[in-house]
Amino acid sequence: MAVVCETLLLQWGYSSRVQWRASQRCQSQRCAHPLFQVSTSNPISIMSRKTFCFYILLACAVQCLVLWPSTACGQQQPGVGVETQPLADFQLKDTEGRSWSLNGLADKKLLVVAFVGCECPLARLYTGRLGELRLELSDQSVGWLLVNSNQQDSLKEMQYFAQSNNLEIPLLKDPGNRIADLFGAGRTPEVFVLDQQRRIRYRGRVDDQYTYGRQRPAATSEELKTALAELLQDQPVTTPVTTVSGCIIGREFSTDTATADMSVTWCNQISRIMQQRCQSCHRAGEIGPFELGTYEEAVGWAGMINEVVTQRRMPPWSANPEFGQFKNDCRLSDDEIAMINTWVKNGAPQGDPAESPPPAEFFTGWQMGEPDLVIPMAKKPFHVPATGTVEYQYFRVPTGFTEDKWVSAAECRADQRGVIHHIIVGIRGQGDFGRGVHDQIQSDWIAASAPGSPPMVLPEGYAKLVPAGSELIFQVHYTPNGTAADDLSSIGLKFIPAELVTHRVYTLKAHNERFRIPPGADNHPVQARQTLENTAELISLFPHMHLRGKSFRYTAVFPDGQKEILLDVPGYDFNWQNGYELAERRIIPSGTEIQCLAHFDNSEKNLANPDPAETVRWGDQTWEEMMIGYFNVALPVENQPIPDK
């Protein structure tokens, strides 16, 4: 009966591709779970075997349905936890060609085995933490191994990963994901702690600091560290199983092309979706953590791609589809998601290479295309320390323009992307003093760059004016990431002749600097408004908050009292700050009030919250807050009065 219960739980929690070692654990094994324990003093013990089986299976089903959420939630399911039988020995080679095995580490009282991937952002974050914990326990009898089971990670990539992260822990290659199957590992980084008999005593996450697109300022629960401390003291593990956030291990698919459904393959469908929707970021030199240009690059990520598009975590887009239509809406259609679902379900087949589209062409380096002029932020790089807080940095750069310039496109280019959260570049004209931060005319900002934001590319005939003799003011927000860097970011500009300019574009804003967000408030509202003094065309919208930002809405209140929601962002994400370009420019009459309503989550439920006990005010740093509703408007060039700033 114990075997039946355990087998049901195993099959419920993991994909059918995982090869469980059920046959090795069926020998006179008893269920350790409290639901399944039977004693002579328990009334259940005297039930008939048939009735007992019924209740046990019912309990298994309830346990799975109630306590273990579906894999659709985006996290690896907990396994059955501890193992009652030792794991079979195995042998793998590390990046230097040395062999490692369980028997070869028999002298270690405990063994930590962590599954990692070279391109998984969460695995990269936690690899360093595992190294720190190893050093902390260096005087204890603990062995450490890292295992890479991804089919997409080559030995060369693993060697680079080990060198760039200064790994002191052996990094082993698991061909054919045999060892991942042995452990039942599902994601990176998932860790397992084995006792000296090499039974699994803990499985799950390292701690609770990082998850998908969110991170706590520090871990509040260090499950791996706690489990090791308890086992070193010969105590039972308080929490033997925890849920893992991370990248799905890129197991090898075993597709029989003779019998597989080949209606949707990489070559005939999926490669086209990747080109149109994903490769602008997931290609060499761009922000995506891995490339998706070829079948070999993508197949190992098939499971993860399927998960993030089904949950609409990717491509990153936060606007409520009920309000407004936007030119840069990057959401996948339902049909595209269904095709990806089918592709992965059928084993991610490659298909006929003859059906592949030609490679997509992208401008190297600049999303907007090759600029006419590139202006660096300074003459020499700015040094970003490995740790600590860096206040907003401002760099003033003379343009050297002897005549007015009209800018039709602009892109802020981060030199060291890993340590830059955002760049904003504005204009300081001759004689402009005290009109914004560091004499920056905020309504005449040229462009901004933040995670997820596109470059500024204006419609034909539309441009921003940079007067002769102006200076550019770079505002750069650096975020140290553990590695020191020297940054020399820049802005690229595209110009059009003055005689071709039909409309001048201004960046306006509705903002509120006088709010106070109480400690623990989970839905605190803050409002701001701006009235247009001129009839203008509305081009785009760009909401901005920090880590406690929860939602943002723009509403136009027209002179006749009619109201219209222009943009609704119900799930604001500081990590992906999108600008929203209207599919069709809107004429907004003079006297229209643009109202912005933001909500902030200053509670413990917000994993990114720096301090739920703090009263939060306006400030530059991310642990403070901002509430700004930027919007671009355009006026005909003959209508020269500048809108209210």
Secondary structure, 3 states (H helix, E strand, C coil): CHHHHHHHHHHHHCCCCCCCCHHHHCCCCCCCCHHHCCCCCCHHHHCCHHHHHHHHHHHHHHHHHHHCCCHHHCCECCCCCCCCCCCCCCEEEECCCCEEECHHHCCCCEEEEEECCCCCHHHHHHHHHHHHHHHHCCCCCEEEEEEECCCCCCHHHHHHHHHHCCCCCCEEECHHHHHHHHHCCCEECEEEEECCCCCEEEEECCCCCEECCEECCCCCCCHHHHHHHHHHCCCCCCCCECCECCEECCCCCCCCCCCCCCCCCHHHHHHHHHHHHCCCCCCCCCCCCCCCCCHHHHHHHHHHHHHHHHCCCCCCCCCCCCCCCECCCCCCCHHHHHHHHHHHHCCCCCCCHHHCCCCCCCCCCCCCCCCCEEEECCCCCEEECCCCCCCCEEEEEECCCCCCEEEEEEEEECCCHHHEEEEEEEEECCCCCCCCHHHCEHHHCCEEECCCCCCEECCCCEEEEECCCCEEEEEEEECCCCCCEEECCEEEEEECCHHHCCEEEEEEEEECCCCCECCCCCCEEEEEEEECCCCEEEEEEEEECCCCEEEEEEEEECCCCCEEEEEEECCCCCCCCCCEEEEEEEEECCCCEEEEEEEECCCCCCCCCCCCCCCECECCCCCCECCEEEEEEEEECCCCCCCCC
